[in-house]
Amino acid sequence: MKQQDPWLSVLMPVYNGAQTLAESLSSIAVQSDGVEVILVDQASADGSAELAKQFEGQLDIKVISHPESTGWIENTNLAMQYARAPFSTYLHQDDFWYPGRVALLEHMRTAYPTAELWAHGADYVDLQGRVIGRFSPPLGPEERLVETGEALSRLLVQNTLALPAAMFRTATLKEIDGLDTSLPMTADWDLWLRLIRKGGMAWAPARKAAFRLHLGSQTLKITSNYKIYEEQLGVPIARHIEAIDPAMRARTEAHAQASRRLNLLLASRYHGHMVSVRDFLQQFIALGPLQWIPFLRDTQVFQRVIPRLKLMMKKSI
């Protein structure tokens, strides 16, 4: 199926994703008017590319083979180069859309034309697609255009925006060269902040995408190298802290650095590294009692940890 003028490009890197890829593509196919899919396959050995081509009758889909790729970021940026639509979004092979996502994005681009990042809520789901938690930034229960300073300060403390829950202008994405290939662990976080600085963010609380957590996911694997993870968590903070209002900068940086330490602690516990809790507690206590609740709100720590604990409990059974 070919469409002359898609308005939304779906940029999709794939590597050995056959287990979940059909569900991901099917979730687009049921709402595909005006949508194109650009899928870049990294020499999958499980028939992912062949499976994707079976959707050619249901989707405006282009399948590109890129066997020499260095990873998902390079594949995603290659897909960007082929995008024909004025707006783009990401979807990984593990994740999928809920019905009505395209309609919501169409509404948002019309209602908030000045934004550079349009975002909505998402669910955490397990390998069977069962909801095990919520994955959303703490921006409230109302649809709105978020003031740039608020969006930056909330997302600089912690990346709480699911990768399949965002949309952006294709021209802007190309202008800023897409995802930063030097940040395999934090490239999406850095991109959200760059886009917000370009023109702000529109927010809708509706959960219209599912982010799949499972024990073999890249999200869990990618944090296993403690030193590299520590370095990369610091890059978006260092790059974007200057954009925070000077009156709020010191507090925001303190929250962000405490969140960085918390993320390292959580990753170390999951991967079995021996890391002391003391460093995090010192930074957390130093925030002061009046800042503890805002810190917990902006990090969404309980919302992020509980779904992962559920997975670990299933593993131990």
TIKEZA-615413 format. One record per residue (C-alpha): residue number from 1; x, y, z. Coordinates in Angstrom, 1 decimal. Example, Ala and Ser with C-alpha at 12.3 -4.5 7.8 and 13.67 -1.06 7.14 Angstrom:
TIKEZA-615413
+-----+--------+--------+--------+
: num :      x :      y :      z :
+-----+--------+--------+--------+
:   1 :   12.3 :   -4.5 :    7.8 :
:   2 :   13.7 :   -1.1 :    7.1 :
+-----+--------+--------+--------+
//
This chain:
TIKEZA-615413
+-----+--------+--------+--------+
: num :      x :      y :      z :
+-----+--------+--------+--------+
:   1 :    0.0 :    0.0 :    0.0 :
:   2 :    1.4 :    3.4 :   -1.1 :
:   3 :    0.3 :    6.8 :    0.0 :
:   4 :    1.4 :    9.9 :   -1.8 :
:   5 :    1.5 :   12.4 :    1.0 :
:   6 :    2.0 :   10.9 :    4.5 :
:   7 :    1.8 :   13.4 :    7.3 :
:   8 :    3.5 :   11.2 :    9.9 :
:   9 :    6.7 :    9.1 :    9.5 :
:  10 :    7.3 :    6.2 :   11.9 :
:  11 :   11.1 :    5.7 :   12.4 :
:  12 :   11.7 :    2.1 :   13.4 :
:  13 :   15.1 :    0.4 :   14.1 :
:  14 :   14.9 :   -3.4 :   14.2 :
:  15 :   17.3 :   -6.1 :   15.3 :
:  16 :   16.0 :   -9.7 :   15.8 :
:  17 :   12.6 :   -8.4 :   16.8 :
:  18 :   10.4 :  -11.1 :   15.3 :
:  19 :    8.9 :  -12.0 :   18.6 :
:  20 :    7.1 :   -8.7 :   19.0 :
:  21 :    7.4 :   -7.0 :   15.7 :
:  22 :    4.1 :   -8.2 :   14.2 :
:  23 :    2.2 :   -6.7 :   17.2 :
:  24 :    4.1 :   -3.4 :   16.8 :
:  25 :    3.3 :   -3.1 :   13.1 :
:  26 :   -0.3 :   -4.3 :   13.5 :
:  27 :   -0.9 :   -1.5 :   16.0 :
:  28 :    0.0 :    1.0 :   13.3 :
:  29 :   -1.9 :   -0.8 :   10.5 :
:  30 :   -5.3 :   -0.3 :   12.2 :
:  31 :   -4.8 :    3.5 :   12.2 :
:  32 :   -2.5 :    4.0 :    9.2 :
:  33 :   -4.2 :    6.7 :    7.1 :
:  34 :   -1.5 :    9.3 :    6.4 :
:  35 :    1.2 :    7.3 :    8.1 :
:  36 :    4.4 :    5.8 :    6.6 :
:  37 :    6.8 :    3.4 :    8.3 :
:  38 :   10.5 :    3.4 :    7.6 :
:  39 :   12.0 :    0.3 :    9.1 :
:  40 :   15.8 :   -0.2 :    9.2 :
:  41 :   16.8 :   -3.8 :    9.9 :
:  42 :   20.3 :   -4.5 :   11.2 :
:  43 :   20.9 :   -7.9 :    9.7 :
:  44 :   18.4 :   -9.7 :   11.8 :
:  45 :   18.8 :  -13.5 :   11.9 :
:  46 :   15.2 :  -14.2 :   12.9 :
:  47 :   13.3 :  -13.2 :    9.8 :
:  48 :   12.4 :   -9.7 :   11.1 :
:  49 :   12.8 :   -8.1 :    7.7 :
:  50 :   10.8 :  -10.7 :    5.9 :
:  51 :    8.0 :  -10.4 :    8.5 :
:  52 :    7.9 :   -6.6 :    8.0 :
:  53 :    7.6 :   -7.0 :    4.3 :
:  54 :    4.4 :   -9.0 :    4.8 :
:  55 :    2.8 :   -5.8 :    6.0 :
:  56 :    3.3 :   -4.1 :    2.6 :
:  57 :   -0.3 :   -4.6 :    1.7 :
:  58 :   -1.5 :   -3.0 :    5.0 :
:  59 :    1.0 :   -0.2 :    5.5 :
:  60 :    3.0 :    2.3 :    3.5 :
:  61 :    6.2 :    0.7 :    4.7 :
:  62 :    9.8 :    0.9 :    3.5 :
:  63 :   12.2 :   -1.8 :    4.7 :
:  64 :   15.9 :   -0.9 :    4.6 :
:  65 :   18.7 :   -3.4 :    5.2 :
:  66 :   21.7 :   -1.9 :    7.2 :
:  67 :   23.9 :   -4.9 :    8.2 :
:  68 :   27.0 :   -2.8 :    9.0 :
:  69 :   25.1 :   -0.6 :   11.5 :
:  70 :   26.7 :    0.3 :   14.9 :
:  71 :   23.3 :    0.1 :   16.7 :
:  72 :   19.8 :    1.5 :   17.2 :
:  73 :   20.7 :    5.1 :   17.1 :
:  74 :   22.5 :    4.9 :   13.7 :
:  75 :   19.5 :    2.9 :   12.4 :
:  76 :   17.0 :    5.4 :   13.7 :
:  77 :   18.9 :    8.3 :   12.1 :
:  78 :   19.1 :    6.5 :    8.8 :
:  79 :   15.3 :    6.1 :    8.9 :
:  80 :   15.1 :    9.8 :    9.5 :
:  81 :   16.9 :   10.5 :    6.2 :
:  82 :   14.1 :    8.7 :    4.3 :
:  83 :   11.2 :   10.4 :    6.1 :
:  84 :    8.8 :   12.1 :    3.7 :
:  85 :    6.2 :   13.4 :    6.2 :
:  86 :    6.4 :   16.7 :    8.0 :
:  87 :    6.1 :   15.0 :   11.4 :
:  88 :    7.9 :   12.0 :   12.8 :
:  89 :    7.7 :    9.6 :   15.7 :
:  90 :    9.7 :    6.7 :   17.0 :
:  91 :    8.6 :    3.1 :   17.6 :
:  92 :   10.8 :    0.2 :   18.7 :
:  93 :   10.2 :   -3.4 :   17.9 :
:  94 :    9.1 :   -4.2 :   21.5 :
:  95 :    6.5 :   -1.4 :   21.8 :
:  96 :    3.1 :   -0.7 :   20.3 :
:  97 :    0.4 :    1.9 :   19.9 :
:  98 :   -3.1 :    1.9 :   21.4 :
:  99 :   -6.1 :    2.7 :   19.2 :
: 100 :   -6.6 :    6.4 :   18.8 :
: 101 :   -2.9 :    7.4 :   18.9 :
: 102 :   -2.8 :    8.8 :   15.4 :
: 103 :   -6.1 :   10.8 :   16.0 :
: 104 :   -4.6 :   12.2 :   19.2 :
: 105 :   -1.4 :   13.3 :   17.5 :
: 106 :   -3.5 :   14.9 :   14.7 :
: 107 :   -5.4 :   16.8 :   17.2 :
: 108 :   -2.3 :   17.9 :   19.1 :
: 109 :   -0.4 :   19.2 :   16.1 :
: 110 :   -3.5 :   21.4 :   15.2 :
: 111 :   -4.2 :   22.6 :   18.7 :
: 112 :   -0.6 :   23.4 :   19.6 :
: 113 :    1.1 :   24.4 :   16.3 :
: 114 :    3.9 :   26.3 :   18.0 :
: 115 :    5.4 :   23.3 :   19.9 :
: 116 :    8.4 :   21.3 :   18.8 :
: 117 :    7.7 :   18.3 :   20.9 :
: 118 :    4.2 :   16.8 :   21.3 :
: 119 :    4.0 :   14.1 :   24.0 :
: 120 :    1.4 :   11.9 :   25.8 :
: 121 :    1.3 :    9.3 :   28.4 :
: 122 :    2.2 :    5.6 :   28.1 :
: 123 :    1.9 :    2.3 :   29.9 :
: 124 :    4.6 :   -0.2 :   30.9 :
: 125 :    3.6 :   -3.6 :   29.7 :
: 126 :    5.2 :   -7.1 :   30.1 :
: 127 :    6.2 :   -9.5 :   27.4 :
: 128 :    2.6 :  -10.7 :   27.1 :
: 129 :    1.4 :   -7.1 :   26.7 :
: 130 :   -0.2 :   -6.9 :   30.1 :
: 131 :   -0.1 :   -3.4 :   31.8 :
: 132 :    2.3 :   -3.4 :   34.8 :
: 133 :    2.6 :    0.4 :   35.3 :
: 134 :    2.5 :    3.9 :   33.9 :
: 135 :    5.3 :    5.7 :   32.1 :
: 136 :    4.5 :    9.5 :   32.0 :
: 137 :    6.1 :   12.8 :   33.0 :
: 138 :    4.6 :   14.6 :   35.9 :
: 139 :    2.8 :   17.3 :   33.9 :
: 140 :   -0.6 :   16.9 :   35.3 :
: 141 :   -4.0 :   15.5 :   34.3 :
: 142 :   -4.9 :   18.3 :   31.8 :
: 143 :   -4.0 :   18.6 :   28.1 :
: 144 :   -2.0 :   21.8 :   27.6 :
: 145 :    0.9 :   23.7 :   26.2 :
: 146 :    3.6 :   23.4 :   28.8 :
: 147 :    5.7 :   26.4 :   29.5 :
: 148 :    9.2 :   25.8 :   28.3 :
: 149 :   10.9 :   26.4 :   31.7 :
: 150 :    8.6 :   23.9 :   33.4 :
: 151 :    9.1 :   21.3 :   30.7 :
: 152 :   12.9 :   21.7 :   30.9 :
: 153 :   13.1 :   21.6 :   34.6 :
: 154 :   10.9 :   18.5 :   35.0 :
: 155 :   12.6 :   16.5 :   32.2 :
: 156 :   16.1 :   17.6 :   33.1 :
: 157 :   15.7 :   15.9 :   36.5 :
: 158 :   14.6 :   12.6 :   35.0 :
: 159 :   13.7 :   11.3 :   31.6 :
: 160 :   10.1 :   10.3 :   32.2 :
: 161 :    8.9 :   10.4 :   28.6 :
: 162 :    8.5 :    7.1 :   26.8 :
: 163 :   10.2 :    6.9 :   23.5 :
: 164 :    7.0 :    5.8 :   21.6 :
: 165 :    5.0 :    8.6 :   23.2 :
: 166 :    6.5 :   11.6 :   21.4 :
: 167 :    6.2 :   13.4 :   18.1 :
: 168 :    8.3 :   16.1 :   16.5 :
: 169 :    8.8 :   18.0 :   13.2 :
: 170 :   10.9 :   16.0 :   10.7 :
: 171 :   12.6 :   19.2 :    9.5 :
: 172 :   13.6 :   20.1 :   13.0 :
: 173 :   14.9 :   16.6 :   13.7 :
: 174 :   17.0 :   16.7 :   10.5 :
: 175 :   18.2 :   20.2 :   11.4 :
: 176 :   19.6 :   19.1 :   14.7 :
: 177 :   21.0 :   15.8 :   13.2 :
: 178 :   18.6 :   13.5 :   15.0 :
: 179 :   19.8 :   11.4 :   18.0 :
: 180 :   23.3 :   11.9 :   19.3 :
: 181 :   25.2 :    8.7 :   18.3 :
: 182 :   27.7 :    9.3 :   21.2 :
: 183 :   24.9 :    8.7 :   23.7 :
: 184 :   23.5 :    5.1 :   23.3 :
: 185 :   22.1 :    5.2 :   26.8 :
: 186 :   20.6 :    8.7 :   27.0 :
: 187 :   20.1 :    9.9 :   23.4 :
: 188 :   16.3 :   10.1 :   23.6 :
: 189 :   16.5 :   12.1 :   26.8 :
: 190 :   19.0 :   14.6 :   25.3 :
: 191 :   16.8 :   14.9 :   22.2 :
: 192 :   13.6 :   15.8 :   24.2 :
: 193 :   15.6 :   18.6 :   25.9 :
: 194 :   16.9 :   19.9 :   22.6 :
: 195 :   13.5 :   19.9 :   21.1 :
: 196 :   11.9 :   21.7 :   24.1 :
: 197 :   14.6 :   24.4 :   23.9 :
: 198 :   13.8 :   24.8 :   20.2 :
: 199 :   10.1 :   25.6 :   20.7 :
: 200 :    8.4 :   24.1 :   23.7 :
: 201 :    6.2 :   21.1 :   24.4 :
: 202 :    2.6 :   20.1 :   24.2 :
: 203 :    1.2 :   17.5 :   26.6 :
: 204 :   -1.8 :   15.2 :   26.7 :
: 205 :   -2.2 :   12.8 :   29.6 :
: 206 :   -3.9 :   10.0 :   27.6 :
: 207 :   -1.9 :    6.9 :   27.6 :
: 208 :   -1.7 :    6.0 :   23.9 :
: 209 :    1.4 :    3.9 :   23.6 :
: 210 :    2.9 :    0.8 :   25.4 :
: 211 :    6.5 :    0.5 :   26.4 :
: 212 :    7.4 :   -3.1 :   26.8 :
: 213 :    9.6 :   -4.2 :   29.7 :
: 214 :   11.1 :   -7.6 :   29.7 :
: 215 :   14.3 :   -9.2 :   31.0 :
: 216 :   16.0 :   -9.3 :   27.6 :
: 217 :   15.1 :   -5.7 :   26.7 :
: 218 :   17.7 :   -3.1 :   25.7 :
: 219 :   16.4 :   -0.8 :   28.4 :
: 220 :   17.7 :   -3.2 :   31.0 :
: 221 :   20.8 :   -4.5 :   29.2 :
: 222 :   22.0 :   -1.0 :   28.3 :
: 223 :   22.5 :    0.0 :   31.9 :
: 224 :   24.8 :   -2.9 :   32.8 :
: 225 :   28.1 :   -1.0 :   32.2 :
: 226 :   28.2 :    1.1 :   35.3 :
: 227 :   31.0 :    3.5 :   34.4 :
: 228 :   29.6 :    4.3 :   30.9 :
: 229 :   26.1 :    4.7 :   32.3 :
: 230 :   27.4 :    7.1 :   34.9 :
: 231 :   29.1 :    9.2 :   32.3 :
: 232 :   26.1 :    9.3 :   29.9 :
: 233 :   23.6 :   10.2 :   32.6 :
: 234 :   25.7 :   13.3 :   33.3 :
: 235 :   25.8 :   14.6 :   29.7 :
: 236 :   22.2 :   15.8 :   29.2 :
: 237 :   22.4 :   17.6 :   32.6 :
: 238 :   25.7 :   19.3 :   31.7 :
: 239 :   24.4 :   20.3 :   28.2 :
: 240 :   21.1 :   21.7 :   29.2 :
: 241 :   21.3 :   23.1 :   32.8 :
: 242 :   22.3 :   26.5 :   31.3 :
: 243 :   18.8 :   26.8 :   29.8 :
: 244 :   17.1 :   26.7 :   33.3 :
: 245 :   16.1 :   30.0 :   34.8 :
: 246 :   19.0 :   31.2 :   36.9 :
: 247 :   16.7 :   31.5 :   39.9 :
: 248 :   15.9 :   27.8 :   39.7 :
: 249 :   19.2 :   26.5 :   38.3 :
: 250 :   20.9 :   25.5 :   41.5 :
: 251 :   17.9 :   23.6 :   42.8 :
: 252 :   17.2 :   21.9 :   39.5 :
: 253 :   20.8 :   20.8 :   39.2 :
: 254 :   20.8 :   19.4 :   42.7 :
: 255 :   17.6 :   17.4 :   41.9 :
: 256 :   19.1 :   16.2 :   38.6 :
: 257 :   22.4 :   15.1 :   40.2 :
: 258 :   20.5 :   13.3 :   43.0 :
: 259 :   18.3 :   11.6 :   40.4 :
: 260 :   21.5 :   10.6 :   38.5 :
: 261 :   22.8 :    8.9 :   41.7 :
: 262 :   19.5 :    7.2 :   42.2 :
: 263 :   19.5 :    5.8 :   38.7 :
: 264 :   23.0 :    4.4 :   39.2 :
: 265 :   22.0 :    2.9 :   42.5 :
: 266 :   18.9 :    1.2 :   40.9 :
: 267 :   20.9 :   -0.1 :   37.9 :
: 268 :   23.6 :   -1.4 :   40.2 :
: 269 :   21.1 :   -3.3 :   42.3 :
: 270 :   19.5 :   -4.9 :   39.2 :
: 271 :   22.8 :   -5.9 :   37.7 :
: 272 :   24.4 :   -7.1 :   40.9 :
: 273 :   27.0 :   -4.4 :   41.2 :
: 274 :   28.1 :   -3.6 :   44.8 :
: 275 :   27.4 :    0.2 :   45.0 :
: 276 :   26.8 :    1.9 :   48.3 :
: 277 :   23.5 :    3.6 :   49.0 :
: 278 :   25.3 :    6.3 :   51.0 :
: 279 :   26.1 :    8.6 :   48.0 :
: 280 :   22.5 :    8.8 :   47.0 :
: 281 :   21.2 :    9.3 :   50.6 :
: 282 :   23.7 :   12.1 :   51.1 :
: 283 :   22.5 :   14.0 :   48.0 :
: 284 :   18.8 :   13.3 :   48.8 :
: 285 :   19.1 :   14.5 :   52.4 :
: 286 :   21.0 :   17.6 :   51.3 :
: 287 :   18.0 :   18.6 :   49.1 :
: 288 :   16.1 :   19.4 :   52.4 :
: 289 :   12.7 :   18.2 :   53.5 :
: 290 :   10.8 :   20.7 :   51.5 :
: 291 :   12.3 :   19.3 :   48.3 :
: 292 :   11.8 :   15.6 :   48.9 :
: 293 :    8.3 :   15.4 :   47.6 :
: 294 :    9.1 :   17.5 :   44.4 :
: 295 :   12.1 :   15.2 :   43.9 :
: 296 :   10.0 :   12.1 :   44.2 :
: 297 :    7.4 :   13.6 :   41.8 :
: 298 :    9.8 :   14.6 :   39.1 :
: 299 :   11.8 :   11.3 :   39.2 :
: 300 :    8.6 :    9.2 :   39.2 :
: 301 :   10.8 :    6.7 :   41.0 :
: 302 :    8.0 :    4.5 :   42.4 :
: 303 :    6.3 :    4.4 :   39.0 :
: 304 :    9.5 :    3.3 :   37.4 :
: 305 :   10.7 :    0.8 :   40.0 :
: 306 :    7.5 :   -1.1 :   40.7 :
: 307 :    7.0 :   -2.5 :   37.2 :
: 308 :   10.7 :   -3.7 :   37.2 :
: 309 :   10.2 :   -5.3 :   40.6 :
: 310 :    7.2 :   -7.1 :   39.2 :
: 311 :    9.4 :   -8.5 :   36.4 :
: 312 :   12.1 :   -9.6 :   38.8 :
: 313 :    9.5 :  -11.3 :   41.0 :
: 314 :    8.2 :  -13.3 :   38.0 :
: 315 :   11.8 :  -14.3 :   37.2 :
: 316 :   12.3 :  -15.7 :   40.7 :
: 317 :    9.2 :  -17.8 :   40.6 :
+-----+--------+--------+--------+
//
